[in-house]
Amino acid sequence: MKSTETSYPIEKVRAQFPALERTYKERQAAYFDGPGGSQVVLQSITAIAGYMQRGGANLHGAFPSSWETEQVISEAREAAADFLNVQPNEVAFGANMTTLTIAIANALGKQFKEGDEIVVTEMDHRANVDPWLMMAEDRGMTVRWIPVDKEKLTLDMQDIDTLINDKTKLVALGMASNAIGTIVDLGPAVRRARQVGALVAADAVHAAPHMPMDREEQDIDILLCSVYKFFGPHIGIAAIRESIFKDLEPYKLTTSPSYYPDKLETGTQNHEGIAGIRPAIEFFASLGEGQTRREKILSGYHEIEMYENRLAARLREGLGALENVTLWQAADDVPKTPTIAFKVAGYEPSDICVILAEEHSIFTAAGHFYASTLGDVLDVNKTGGWVRAGLAPYNTEEEVERFISAIASL
């Protein structure tokens, strides 16, 4: 399908999300909290319940429910591989992105030594900072930070050749800011990392719901995301380049598999949650066209991006026109996710969220959203952080106008 301003199938999309039927204070709830966790698509809910209803089982059993569990995991890996443009055997599942990153950092740290260096950024969620900082502290490594340009609200890459040098072993980057929505141009840092032989780890948790993932094109070694941010259950995904994964030595039980990707998946996995991964990914494909699932996913992303960006432009315009509202957003020529961070003069951000919920049935969140260094740099943490409005494919024009009117009423 080719999207225009009127052809995006919003009613078809909304029909796939049962949570949208919820009412609060006798009004239909409007979810603007997608960056913290999206609503779950019906097909994913059905798959989770179906797995449990049929009878779940652990792996390696000589009976049907065990074989079916292995098949569920295999299908989920194949779907994730199409989603990220990786190989299925490079995909590992875990409790969430944070847990996976800590496990990967602990394993990678065994390969590094005192005097080696890592690079992190001031814009990132702490899940793509603290695991690497802990690793660096354990190994006696030096940490360097890519700063935020406080005026442009982008990463300042002007000293990248110094920050990433011959001692650098790993560069950790976020693909998009979960707080202010800036989509990061990874190119300069990735190219410099390749020049010095450093690994690149990328946090795609906030980016994955809004823009297509391509590990090969983006030249990333370790790519991480979370399914609950794109319409599925609370499961983390790590895609690790095979040449790195095969030598990785995670902390694990002696009896656990020593082959990848299983060696990173410590303990019994959330099998019912894994059953919900493929349907969540296929939601993107359902909006697209093509011969393969990958082609349909990319086409579906195109439809979603155009729709979300149009709604986000209206929301930014409406909020920006209000005298006492301050937006934190990069310039118009900087790509952004449909995530808007703002403050209203005279109100605590958390109080605004209460008013939105109790008086307008609009669900939002306030704070620094674990991008605490960014909040410090931009000097907002001491005043409660931001209010964050995040759009998803199921939000409507009416909800956007309702949001603008609610803030205007303050």
NORLINGI-V893683 format. One record per backbone hydrogen bond with DSSP energy under -0.5 kcal/mol. NH is the residue of the N-H (numbers start at 0). CO is the residue of the C=O. If there is no record, write none. Layout:
NH_CO / NH_CO
This chain:
2_0 / 7_3 / 9_7 / 12_8 / 13_9 / 14_10 / 15_12 / 16_13 / 17_15 / 19_16 / 20_17 / 21_18 / 23_26 / 26_23 / 28_21 / 29_360 / 30_28 / 31_29 / 31_362 / 33_389 / 35_32 / 36_32 / 36_33 / 37_227 / 40_230 / 41_15 / 43_40 / 44_40 / 45_41 / 46_42 / 47_43 / 48_44 / 49_45 / 50_46 / 51_47 / 52_48 / 53_49 / 54_50 / 60_57 / 62_60 / 65_62 / 66_62 / 67_63 / 68_64 / 69_65 / 70_66 / 71_67 / 72_68 / 73_69 / 74_70 / 75_71 / 76_72 / 77_73 / 78_74 / 79_75 / 80_76 / 81_77 / 82_78 / 83_79 / 84_80 / 85_80 / 89_86 / 90_87 / 91_237 / 93_235 / 99_95 / 100_96 / 101_97 / 102_98 / 103_99 / 104_100 / 105_101 / 106_102 / 107_103 / 108_104 / 109_105 / 109_106 / 110_107 / 111_108 / 114_139 / 115_112 / 116_166 / 117_141 / 118_169 / 119_143 / 121_145 / 125_369 / 127_124 / 128_125 / 129_125 / 130_125 / 131_128 / 132_128 / 133_129 / 134_130 / 135_131 / 136_132 / 137_133 / 138_134 / 139_135 / 139_136 / 140_135 / 141_115 / 143_117 / 145_119 / 146_144 / 148_153 / 149_147 / 152_148 / 153_148 / 155_146 / 156_154 / 159_156 / 161_158 / 162_158 / 163_159 / 164_162 / 167_164 / 168_116 / 169_116 / 170_198 / 171_118 / 172_170 / 172_200 / 174_202 / 176_181 / 180_176 / 182_334 / 183_174 / 183_181 / 185_183 / 189_185 / 190_186 / 191_187 / 192_188 / 193_189 / 194_190 / 195_191 / 196_192 / 196_193 / 197_192 / 198_168 / 200_170 / 201_221 / 202_172 / 203_201 / 203_223 / 207_203 / 209_206 / 210_206 / 212_82 / 214_83 / 215_84 / 217_213 / 218_214 / 218_215 / 219_214 / 220_199 / 221_199 / 222_238 / 223_201 / 224_236 / 226_234 / 228_225 / 229_226 / 231_226 / 234_232 / 235_93 / 236_224 / 237_91 / 238_222 / 239_89 / 239_237 / 240_220 / 243_240 / 244_240 / 245_241 / 246_243 / 247_243 / 247_244 / 255_252 / 262_258 / 263_260 / 264_260 / 264_261 / 265_263 / 270_268 / 273_269 / 274_270 / 275_271 / 275_272 / 276_273 / 277_273 / 279_275 / 280_276 / 281_277 / 282_278 / 282_279 / 283_279 / 283_280 / 284_280 / 285_281 / 286_282 / 286_283 / 287_284 / 295_291 / 296_292 / 297_293 / 298_294 / 299_295 / 300_296 / 301_297 / 302_298 / 303_299 / 304_300 / 305_301 / 306_302 / 307_303 / 308_304 / 309_305 / 310_306 / 311_307 / 312_308 / 313_309 / 314_310 / 315_311 / 316_312 / 317_313 / 318_314 / 319_315 / 320_316 / 321_318 / 324_321 / 325_342 / 327_340 / 328_326 / 333_330 / 334_332 / 336_180 / 338_336 / 339_388 / 340_327 / 340_338 / 341_386 / 342_325 / 344_323 / 346_343 / 348_382 / 351_347 / 352_348 / 353_349 / 354_350 / 355_351 / 356_352 / 357_353 / 358_354 / 359_354 / 359_355 / 360_356 / 361_355 / 362_29 / 363_361 / 364_387 / 366_385 / 370_367 / 371_369 / 374_370 / 375_371 / 376_372 / 377_373 / 378_375 / 379_374 / 380_374 / 382_379 / 383_380 / 384_379 / 385_366 / 386_341 / 387_364 / 388_339 / 388_386 / 389_31 / 389_387 / 390_337 / 394_391 / 399_395 / 400_396 / 401_397 / 402_398 / 403_399 / 404_400 / 405_401 / 406_402 / 407_403 / 408_404 / 409_406
